[in-house]
Amino acid sequence: MMENLYLNIYPELVYYPIVDFNYLTGECVISGESYMEETYKFYLPVINWLKTYIAEKKPVVFTVKLTYFNTSSSRMILEILLILKQYQSEGGEVKVVWFYKSNDPDMLMDIESFIKETGLAIEAVKVDKM
């Protein structure tokens, strides 16, 4: 049986997101900020865990609660979303929810761009604070 994936590598460094993927529930949450060096190294185990998980044909609820991410993180998030879209197109059950601050119109534009690029339905949820 797979293990949960929980990454809070450097709690004192705000530019690493918290990753909390639950094997039993299929709830996968990325929160905080994401603008570290060597983004690929950070996201590779996240992507590998997700690929292994969806190979078991289980439902996924992917939740994003990022307040900021840089361009290289954006590429990795796009890769994750494309994996989820592929899984969905093969019959997998996927729900994507993206929380964003009500005073952050740029994040909403980013979400809309991800929707256009992936064709994935992303539920954008406006909140006052995260």
CORDA-V925646 format. One line per field, one symbol per residue. ss: DSSP state (a for helix, b for strand, c for the rest). psi: psi as a letter, one per 40 degrees, with the letter a starting at -180 (. if undefined). burial: b if it has 9 or more other ideal C-beta (glycine too) atoms within 8 Angstrom, else e. A space follows every 50 residues. Layout:
ss->???
psi->???
burial->???
This chain:
ss->ccccbbbccccccccccbbbbcccccbbbbbbbbccccaaaaaaaaaaaa aaaacccccbbbbbbbbbbcaaaaaaaaaaaaaaaaaaaccccbbbbbbb bcccaaaaaaaaaaaaaacccbbbbbbccc
psi->iiiihhhgdgdeheehihhghhdddehhhhibigfiifddddeddddddd dddedefiihhhhhfheiiaddddddddddddddddddeeeihhhhhhhi idfgddddddddddddddehhhhhhhidi.
burial->eeebbebeeeeeeeebbbbbbbbeebbbbbbbbbebeebeebbebbbebb bbbbeeeeebbbbbbbbebbeebbbbbbbbbbbbbebbeeebebbbbbbb beebeebbebbbebbeebebebebeebeee
